[in-house]
């Protein structure tokens, strides 16, 4: 099977500079409700607290990533997540499937390409960070990034339309092999300002053996920043892990936006 040229490997933001933690002043009215642990009552003098909450920094994006300790199960953090590409997602959408709405074929093609390229919400306009975890044959890719607000709104509208536009279609690989793709809406915790969950299944062959790739896809907007989660594999998708990543990841991003240091900084990934 012909593979696409590899993408440039993304470099995660450097580790946060150490900074002294100051106790929250009384003028905060003692209101630190929302996500996070007791550590979220502290204000950091690191770059996280020195930037406007509306401007996600490289250090902030790195700090907002979920950690191995955040996820349930036996997920192990990996160092090569930026190079993950599943060949089952490579294919040309069969426009003949869209007899009365051929423009929908372009949206379905965009979905396959975005899942393969890990840019579900488009290219970030600012800082971004990425990490990945593996449990058996399943992989969980987690990203945090800053986007242009109007572009982000358009991306969420597009995602919401996909269960109707791309409920089932056929994609053809470079060897003329046929793959059946199904897209359904998936529930997500009510986190952030907007959210959209999908489950994408791709039925085809791998090495001449029938196989099915199942992916949970989740996106959550928090202001002009967003998190995205892609979780699954040939053995299915663990939706509980997707929900956990969404809940704890949104809380971490909100902490960063408010100038707080999330508890449990991500481990180093070269």
C-alpha positions in Angstrom: 0.0 0.0 0.0 1.4 3.4 -0.9 1.9 5.6 2.1 1.8 9.3 2.3 5.1 11.1 2.8 5.8 11.3 6.5 4.8 14.5 8.2 7.4 16.7 9.9 7.8 15.4 13.4 6.3 17.8 15.8 8.4 19.1 18.7 6.6 19.4 21.9 7.1 22.6 23.9 10.0 22.6 26.3 9.5 21.8 29.9 8.1 24.5 32.2 10.6 26.8 33.8 10.6 26.2 37.6 8.8 29.0 39.4 7.9 29.7 43.0 4.3 29.1 43.9 2.6 31.8 45.8 -0.4 31.4 48.0 -3.6 32.9 46.5 -4.2 36.4 47.8 -7.4 37.2 49.7 -8.6 39.4 46.9 -9.4 36.2 45.0 -12.6 36.0 47.1 -11.7 32.4 47.8 -13.5 31.3 44.7 -11.5 28.7 42.9 -14.3 26.4 42.0 -14.2 24.3 39.0 -11.8 21.6 37.8 -8.5 20.7 39.5 -7.2 19.5 42.8 -6.0 21.4 45.9 -3.0 22.5 43.8 -5.3 24.7 41.8 -5.6 27.1 44.8 -2.0 28.2 44.1 -0.9 30.8 41.6 2.3 30.2 39.8 4.9 32.8 39.1 6.0 30.7 36.1 5.2 31.9 32.5 1.7 30.4 32.8 0.7 33.2 35.2 2.5 35.9 33.4 0.6 35.6 30.1 -3.0 36.7 29.3 -5.4 33.8 29.8 -6.5 34.3 26.2 -3.0 33.7 24.9 -1.9 30.1 25.2 1.9 29.8 25.5 4.0 26.9 24.5 4.7 26.2 28.2 0.9 26.4 28.9 0.0 24.0 26.1 2.6 21.5 27.5 1.2 21.9 31.0 -2.4 21.3 29.8 -1.6 17.9 28.4 -3.1 14.9 30.3 -0.6 12.6 31.9 -0.3 8.8 32.3 -1.6 9.2 35.9 -4.7 11.0 34.7 -5.9 8.1 32.6 -7.7 5.0 33.9 -6.4 1.6 32.9 -2.9 0.5 31.8 -2.1 3.3 29.4 1.7 3.9 28.9 2.9 7.3 27.6 5.0 7.0 24.5 7.6 9.2 22.7 6.6 8.6 19.1 3.0 9.8 19.0 3.8 12.6 16.6 4.6 10.0 14.0 1.5 7.8 14.4 -0.3 7.3 11.1 -2.8 4.5 10.4 -2.8 3.3 6.8 -6.5 2.3 7.1 -7.4 6.0 7.1 -5.7 6.5 3.7 -8.2 6.3 0.8 -10.2 8.2 -1.8 -13.9 8.6 -1.0 -16.2 7.1 -3.6 -18.3 10.0 -4.8 -20.8 7.6 -6.3 -22.0 6.9 -2.7 -23.4 10.5 -2.6 -26.0 10.5 -5.3 -27.9 13.6 -4.2 -25.3 15.4 -2.1 -22.0 15.0 -3.8 -20.5 18.0 -1.9 -20.8 15.8 1.2 -18.1 13.5 -0.3 -15.6 16.4 0.2 -16.5 16.6 3.9 -16.0 12.8 4.3 -12.6 13.0 2.5 -11.6 15.9 4.8 -12.4 13.7 7.8 -10.3 10.8 6.7 -7.4 13.2 5.9 -7.7 15.1 9.2 -7.7 11.8 11.2 -4.6 10.7 9.3 -2.8 14.0 9.7 -3.9 14.7 13.3 -5.3 18.1 12.5 -9.0 17.5 13.2 -9.7 21.2 14.0 -7.4 22.6 11.3 -3.9 24.1 11.8 -3.4 25.8 15.1 -2.8 29.6 15.0 -0.7 29.6 18.1 0.9 27.3 20.6 0.3 23.6 20.5 1.4 20.4 22.2 0.8 16.7 21.7 1.2 13.5 23.6 0.2 9.9 23.1 -0.5 6.7 25.2 -0.7 3.0 24.3 -2.6 0.2 25.9 -2.2 -3.1 24.1 -3.2 -2.5 20.5 -5.1 0.7 21.3 -3.6 4.2 21.0 -4.8 7.5 22.6 -3.6 10.7 20.9 -4.1 13.9 22.9 -3.6 17.4 21.6 -3.9 21.0 23.0 -3.7 24.0 20.8 -4.7 27.6 20.2 -6.8 28.5 17.2 -8.4 31.4 15.4 -11.8 31.7 17.1 -13.8 32.0 13.9 -11.9 29.0 12.4 -12.5 27.0 15.5 -16.3 27.7 15.4 -16.4 26.6 11.8 -14.5 23.4 12.6 -17.0 22.5 15.3 -19.9 23.2 13.0 -18.3 20.8 10.5 -17.7 18.1 13.1 -21.4 18.3 14.2 -22.5 17.8 10.6 -20.5 14.6 9.9 -22.9 12.0 11.4 -25.5 13.1 8.9 -23.2 13.8 5.9 -20.9 10.8 6.4 -23.0 8.2 8.2 -21.7 5.5 5.8 -19.5 5.7 2.7 -16.9 3.8 0.8 -13.2 4.7 0.4 -10.8 3.1 -2.1 -7.1 2.6 -1.2 -4.2 2.7 -3.7 -4.6 -1.0 -4.4 -8.3 -0.6 -5.3 -9.3 -2.2 -2.0 -12.7 -1.1 -0.7 -13.2 0.2 2.8 -16.5 0.9 4.5 -16.5 3.9 6.8 -19.2 4.7 9.3 -19.5 7.8 11.4 -21.9 8.2 14.3 -22.3 10.7 17.1 -20.8 9.8 20.5 -21.7 11.3 23.9 -19.2 13.4 25.8 -19.2 14.9 29.3 -20.5 18.5 29.2 -17.2 20.2 29.5 -15.9 23.4 28.0 -17.8 25.9 25.9 -18.5 23.5 23.0 -17.9 19.8 22.4 -18.4 17.1 19.8 -17.8 13.4 20.0 -17.8 10.9 17.1 -17.1 7.2 16.7 -15.5 6.3 13.4 -15.2 2.7 12.2 -13.3 1.6 9.1 -13.8 -1.9 7.8 -11.3 -3.2 5.3 -8.3 -5.6 5.1 -4.9 -5.5 6.5 -2.4 -8.0 5.1 -5.2 -9.8 3.4 -7.1 -10.3 6.6 -10.5 -8.5 7.3 -10.1 -6.0 10.0 -12.0 -3.1 11.6 -10.4 0.1 13.0 -12.6 1.8 15.6 -11.8 5.3 16.8 -13.4 7.5 19.4 -12.9 11.1 18.3 -13.5 14.0 20.7 -13.0 17.8 20.6 -13.7 20.4 23.3 -13.4 24.1 22.9 -12.4 26.4 25.8 -12.4 29.9 24.6 -10.1 30.1 21.6 -8.2 27.0 22.7 -9.2 23.4 22.2 -8.3 19.8 23.1 -8.7 16.9 20.7 -8.7 13.2 21.6 -8.4 10.2 19.2 -8.6 6.9 20.9 -8.9 3.3 19.6 -7.5 0.6 17.4 -8.2 -2.7 15.9 -9.5 -4.0 19.2 -12.1 -1.3 19.6 -12.2 2.0 21.5 -12.4 2.4 25.3 -15.0 5.2 25.6 -14.4 5.5 29.4 -10.8 6.5 28.7 -12.0 9.1 26.2 -14.4 10.6 28.7 -11.6 10.7 31.4 -9.3 12.4 29.0 -12.0 15.0 28.1 -12.9 15.7 31.8 -9.4 16.0 33.2 -7.9 17.6 30.1 -10.5 20.3 30.0 -9.8 21.0 33.7 -6.1 21.2 33.0 -6.6 23.7 30.2 -8.9 25.8 32.2 -6.3 25.9 35.0 -3.7 27.1 32.5 -5.9 29.7 31.1 -6.6 31.1 34.6 -2.9 31.2 35.4 -2.9 28.2 37.7 -0.5 25.4 37.5 -2.3 22.0 37.0 -1.4 19.3 39.5 0.9 16.7 38.1 2.9 18.3 35.3 3.4 16.1 32.2 6.5 13.9 32.1 9.2 14.9 29.6 8.9 13.7 26.0 11.9 14.3 23.8 
